[in-house]
Amino acid sequence: MVSSGDHLAPGEEGITNPTVAFLGPFNSYSHQATKIVFPDSKWQLQPTVTIKEVFDRVQSGACPFGVVPFENSTHGTVTFTLDNLADRAGEYADLVVCDEVYLDVHHFLHGRLPPPPSSFSSFSSSPPPPQQTPGDSGPKTGVPLADLRHVRRVYSHPQGFGQTAAFLRRHLRGAETIEVSSTSRAAELAAADATGESAAIASEWAGSACGLDVLARCIEDREDNTTRFFVLRRKEKQGGEWKRGRQRNLEREGTVGEEEEAEDKKGDVYGGERYKSLVSFTVPHRRAGALAAVLDCFRGRGLNLTSISSVPSLDAPFQYLFFVEFEASRFDDPEGRVGGVFEDLERVAERWRWLGSWRNRRCRGDASSTSG
Ligand SMILES: O=C(O)C(=O)C[C@]1(C(=O)O)C=C[C@@H](O)C=C1
């Protein structure tokens, strides 16, 4: 099976501006995820300061693609992305999700090694944590590799803190935690602190790019910590690529290798799980069972839901806009189940929007699903 990057490369033919926006700076997890789909030998990767800026660049056409984190397996939804997908101000009418990327996320604590033991007396009287001894077989994970009593503040992205809550509780209880726009920005800030009292929760490569010392490795609460990213593009391109009644999304723009085409034909490998789609909707707030009625549309069409999220709709306090992901594509809908559920939504939801259909990267037989 070819990698998703290989699928994409020929797709550049129709793209005169091979640029991709992602949440920067370089060395963020978003950067890593972006490189999986858009190798930097072929694409110009453009870091942004905010997730909103990724949406802006794709909507304006400045970049044909953008990559944004959507959810983490430990800490849940990335609210900045959901907020933009909610598009309350009607700024992103043309944007759709056209692919997904899974990235294994292993956080390191980076900072400066502690000063000599005699200078600790003013910080704390508790004993230093166990350190790695020369006889240890491999690098220890999830424990401090040095005394952390000199660390007064820790920078990270809110997701970085959420995914390492147990380590922070156990080893950095007294330290101030400061949320910043990305984990790679956190590493930059820790490196800029000449006192050596700042640390960052960031990837291994983000810390080493800033010349920081590793104070602890793999400090995430769960070993299977994974973040899923969405690839965004403008709608008309994707819609225009519908050939032979099949989905023609980002990686399928005339780029499907023979090997993959053969895989596609094996309905038993992918079953009904080859594709996923995302819709957002609001329901009549005061009507009992209104949300259940919308969800029942999917049940009625035999469509399996894979995620449900919500954000305040901002129509009125405590009213919500919902997101539902389900296993099917509007571009590969031989039984009309997706078309049918859209008709149902038209009747049952207050307002609703299709936000994209793409290949399910976590279905059996797709080797390009995860990296990290
Ligand atoms: O801060 C980064 O490095 C990012 O790319 C953002 C982000 C996120 O928003 O979830 C991406 C992956 C990790 O889950 C932590 C942070």
The ligand as an ORCA input file, in Angstrom:
! r2SCAN-3c Opt
* xyz 0 1
  O       0.786     22.293     19.976
  C       1.031     21.601     18.974
  O       2.166     21.161     18.739
  C      -0.061     21.292     18.062
  O       0.180     20.963     16.929
  C      -1.485     21.354     18.618
  C      -1.935     20.075     19.295
  C      -3.483     20.118     19.544
  O      -4.115     21.133     19.387
  O      -4.023     19.070     19.932
  C      -1.669     18.919     18.416
  C      -1.386     17.698     18.909
  C      -1.280     17.444     20.363
  O      -2.510     16.868     20.752
  C      -1.084     18.692     21.144
  C      -1.301     19.909     20.614
*
